[in-house]
Amino acid sequence: MIQNFLKLSLVVLVMVIVTGCSRVSDEDVLAGREAVKNGAMIIDVRSKKEYNKGHIEGSVNIPIAYVDKMYNSLPRDKELVVYCRSGSRSAIAARLLREQGWIVHDVETQEDWERKIIPKPVVQEK
């Protein structure tokens, strides 16, 4: 169990170094919002302490260290939307959950989820 935690910690560290402060696209955020409108489950993979300081309404807290232990309790018939503080832990959770067969939308952060997105006009070709 300690080895799994150390491996997960190493993966998180590498993701932080590689991705830095990445920014999720408007399209990905909109896809996550649409999935939630259609019944997707929102998962906050931050610590319980971070979650208690504020979270997306309707989200459930499953800290990243427990995601792989919670597979059996997650609904198989719903898409999942994941987020964290910086996008690093949500990227790991999204990968783990996709490997287990879920459709996952990684919206990276609560700030990204809540940001205002101005729809782009549809341009029709002549």
Residue frames as qw, qx, qy, qz and C-alpha x, y, z in Angstrom:
[[0.000, 0.887, 0.462, 0.000, 0.00, 0.00, 0.00],
 [0.292, -0.800, 0.125, 0.509, 2.85, 2.40, 0.80],
 [0.421, -0.111, 0.615, 0.658, 4.49, 1.49, -2.51],
 [0.221, 0.644, 0.649, 0.338, 1.28, 2.36, -4.37],
 [0.141, -0.941, -0.221, 0.214, 1.10, 5.70, -2.57],
 [0.398, -0.586, 0.356, 0.610, 4.74, 6.44, -3.40],
 [0.381, 0.200, 0.689, 0.583, 4.17, 5.55, -7.05],
 [0.082, 0.826, 0.536, 0.155, 1.08, 7.76, -7.15],
 [0.276, -0.870, -0.016, 0.408, 3.01, 10.60, -5.50],
 [0.429, -0.293, 0.521, 0.677, 5.76, 10.28, -8.10],
 [0.271, 0.496, 0.682, 0.463, 3.20, 10.39, -10.91],
 [0.077, -0.928, -0.353, 0.096, 1.62, 13.51, -9.37],
 [0.376, -0.698, 0.218, 0.569, 5.04, 15.18, -9.13],
 [0.393, 0.005, 0.641, 0.659, 5.85, 14.37, -12.75],
 [0.155, 0.711, 0.629, 0.275, 2.45, 15.66, -13.87],
 [0.190, -0.915, -0.164, 0.316, 3.00, 18.92, -11.97],
 [0.384, -0.501, 0.417, 0.654, 6.38, 19.39, -13.60],
 [0.314, 0.184, 0.732, 0.577, 5.17, 18.48, -17.09],
 [0.049, 0.709, 0.632, 0.308, 1.80, 20.23, -17.12],
 [0.181, 0.049, -0.203, 0.961, 2.54, 23.17, -14.84],
 [0.275, 0.423, 0.453, -0.735, -0.45, 25.48, -14.80],
 [0.092, 0.177, 0.778, 0.595, -2.22, 24.16, -17.83],
 [0.397, 0.249, 0.195, -0.862, -5.52, 25.63, -18.92],
 [0.407, 0.311, 0.858, 0.036, -8.38, 23.42, -20.01],
 [0.024, 0.146, 0.511, 0.847, -10.07, 24.45, -23.25],
 [0.461, 0.072, 0.163, -0.869, -13.49, 26.10, -23.36],
 [0.685, 0.089, -0.548, -0.473, -14.72, 23.13, -25.37],
 [0.462, 0.001, -0.850, 0.252, -13.66, 20.67, -22.65],
 [0.104, 0.087, 0.562, -0.816, -15.34, 22.73, -19.93],
 [0.576, 0.123, -0.112, -0.800, -18.52, 23.01, -22.00],
 [0.639, 0.059, -0.734, -0.220, -18.46, 19.24, -22.64],
 [0.253, -0.050, -0.816, 0.518, -18.16, 18.65, -18.87],
 [0.308, 0.124, 0.323, -0.886, -21.03, 21.02, -18.14],
 [0.652, 0.112, -0.397, -0.635, -23.18, 19.31, -20.75],
 [0.509, 0.025, -0.857, 0.075, -22.34, 15.90, -19.29],
 [0.012, -0.105, -0.693, 0.713, -23.47, 17.12, -15.85],
 [0.507, 0.131, -0.001, -0.852, -26.74, 18.40, -17.33],
 [0.743, 0.116, -0.529, -0.393, -27.21, 14.87, -18.63],
 [0.887, -0.411, -0.063, -0.201, -26.54, 13.23, -15.25],
 [0.669, 0.368, -0.490, 0.420, -22.75, 12.92, -14.99],
 [0.697, -0.652, -0.212, 0.210, -21.20, 12.66, -11.54],
 [0.226, 0.847, -0.289, 0.385, -18.75, 15.44, -10.50],
 [0.869, -0.339, -0.204, 0.296, -15.76, 14.24, -8.48],
 [0.036, -0.923, 0.314, -0.220, -13.42, 16.55, -6.56],
 [0.911, 0.046, -0.321, 0.254, -10.12, 14.69, -6.14],
 [0.094, 0.660, -0.417, 0.618, -8.60, 17.18, -3.69],
 [0.256, -0.016, -0.823, 0.506, -8.09, 16.44, -0.01],
 [0.269, -0.671, -0.690, 0.024, -11.03, 16.54, 2.39],
 [0.296, -0.582, -0.206, 0.729, -9.61, 19.74, 3.90],
 [0.066, -0.115, 0.411, 0.902, -9.48, 21.44, 0.46],
 [0.172, -0.429, -0.779, -0.424, -12.98, 20.20, -0.35],
 [0.299, -0.673, -0.605, 0.305, -14.38, 21.58, 2.90],
 [0.203, -0.421, -0.005, 0.884, -13.00, 25.04, 2.09],
 [0.478, 0.557, -0.002, -0.679, -15.20, 25.15, -1.02],
 [0.352, -0.016, 0.878, 0.323, -16.22, 22.95, -3.92],
 [0.294, -0.044, -0.543, -0.785, -18.44, 22.72, -6.98],
 [0.618, -0.021, 0.374, -0.691, -22.05, 22.32, -5.93],
 [0.921, 0.175, -0.006, -0.348, -23.16, 18.72, -6.27],
 [0.527, 0.524, -0.662, 0.098, -19.65, 17.30, -6.35],
 [0.907, -0.420, -0.044, -0.017, -18.47, 14.38, -4.25],
 [0.061, -0.825, 0.558, -0.069, -15.06, 14.28, -2.63],
 [0.988, -0.039, 0.063, 0.134, -12.85, 11.32, -3.47],
 [0.213, -0.838, 0.433, 0.256, -9.24, 12.30, -2.73],
 [0.577, 0.595, -0.519, -0.209, -6.81, 11.16, -5.43],
 [0.046, -0.407, 0.891, -0.196, -5.22, 8.60, -3.09],
 [0.491, 0.112, 0.767, -0.398, -8.58, 6.78, -2.88],
 [0.578, 0.419, -0.241, -0.657, -9.77, 6.91, -6.48],
 [0.454, 0.272, -0.823, -0.209, -8.46, 3.43, -7.31],
 [0.002, 0.056, 0.914, -0.403, -10.10, 2.05, -4.16],
 [0.391, 0.350, 0.399, -0.752, -13.51, 3.51, -5.05],
 [0.187, 0.131, -0.728, -0.647, -14.05, 1.91, -8.46],
 [0.146, -0.305, -0.939, -0.057, -16.79, -0.40, -7.18],
 [0.003, -0.602, -0.580, 0.549, -18.79, 2.45, -5.64],
 [0.113, 0.401, -0.228, -0.880, -18.86, 4.63, -8.77],
 [0.703, 0.450, 0.392, -0.387, -21.82, 4.34, -11.13],
 [0.475, -0.068, 0.707, 0.519, -20.98, 2.48, -14.32],
 [0.318, 0.643, 0.652, 0.247, -23.92, 4.02, -16.17],
 [0.005, -0.979, -0.136, 0.154, -22.82, 7.65, -15.75],
 [0.570, 0.580, -0.163, 0.560, -20.09, 9.80, -17.22],
 [0.604, -0.599, -0.241, 0.468, -17.70, 11.36, -14.72],
 [0.238, 0.864, -0.070, 0.438, -16.36, 14.92, -14.42],
 [0.759, -0.381, -0.238, 0.471, -13.19, 15.39, -12.37],
 [0.183, 0.855, -0.111, 0.473, -11.37, 18.42, -11.01],
 [0.706, -0.358, -0.327, 0.516, -8.80, 19.47, -8.41],
 [0.228, -0.838, -0.072, 0.491, -6.85, 22.62, -7.50],
 [0.092, -0.655, 0.452, 0.599, -4.34, 22.81, -10.37],
 [0.758, 0.468, -0.226, -0.395, -5.39, 20.14, -12.86],
 [0.195, 0.499, -0.844, 0.028, -2.59, 17.71, -12.03],
 [0.323, -0.037, 0.878, -0.352, -4.50, 15.36, -9.73],
 [0.686, 0.422, 0.282, -0.522, -7.59, 15.50, -11.94],
 [0.524, 0.574, -0.547, -0.311, -5.45, 14.45, -14.94],
 [0.038, 0.277, -0.949, 0.144, -4.25, 11.41, -13.02],
 [0.479, 0.197, 0.690, -0.506, -7.77, 10.55, -11.83],
 [0.657, 0.524, -0.071, -0.537, -9.13, 10.94, -15.36],
 [0.395, 0.480, -0.764, -0.176, -6.49, 8.58, -16.73],
 [0.138, -0.117, 0.936, -0.302, -7.11, 5.98, -14.01],
 [0.548, 0.335, 0.523, -0.561, -10.88, 6.11, -14.48],
 [0.610, 0.547, -0.311, -0.480, -10.67, 5.97, -18.30],
 [0.204, 0.378, -0.902, -0.039, -8.46, 2.89, -17.98],
 [0.237, 0.111, 0.891, -0.372, -11.31, 1.28, -16.03],
 [0.140, 0.394, 0.831, 0.368, -13.84, 2.08, -18.77],
 [0.041, 0.769, 0.465, -0.437, -15.53, 5.33, -17.71],
 [0.334, 0.681, 0.244, 0.604, -16.12, 8.30, -19.95],
 [0.479, -0.603, -0.272, 0.577, -14.36, 11.10, -18.09],
 [0.246, 0.849, 0.115, 0.453, -14.32, 14.87, -18.56],
 [0.602, -0.318, -0.251, 0.688, -11.36, 16.56, -16.88],
 [0.074, 0.919, 0.231, 0.310, -12.29, 20.20, -16.25],
 [0.538, 0.352, -0.382, 0.664, -9.09, 20.63, -14.22],
 [0.189, -0.050, -0.516, 0.834, -10.15, 23.21, -11.60],
 [0.027, 0.696, 0.650, -0.305, -13.17, 24.76, -9.92],
 [0.010, -0.629, 0.093, 0.772, -12.03, 28.10, -11.33],
 [0.027, 0.122, -0.739, -0.662, -12.10, 26.66, -14.86],
 [0.002, -0.444, -0.895, -0.040, -15.51, 25.09, -14.24],
 [0.029, -0.765, -0.489, 0.417, -16.96, 28.41, -13.07],
 [0.191, -0.335, 0.264, 0.884, -15.34, 30.68, -15.65],
 [0.520, 0.643, 0.236, -0.510, -17.52, 32.55, -18.08],
 [0.416, -0.028, 0.727, 0.546, -17.39, 31.16, -21.57],
 [0.422, 0.554, -0.009, -0.717, -18.70, 33.21, -24.45],
 [0.771, 0.274, 0.571, 0.065, -20.06, 30.86, -27.11],
 [0.175, -0.326, 0.534, 0.760, -18.31, 31.17, -30.44],
 [0.624, 0.464, 0.058, -0.626, -20.57, 31.98, -33.37],
 [0.717, 0.124, 0.661, 0.183, -21.14, 29.16, -35.81],
 [0.181, 0.600, -0.390, -0.675, -19.75, 30.08, -39.20],
 [0.799, 0.333, 0.495, -0.077, -21.39, 28.36, -42.11],
 [0.323, -0.261, 0.595, 0.688, -19.37, 27.80, -45.25],
 [0.513, 0.547, 0.006, -0.661, -20.82, 29.07, -48.51]]
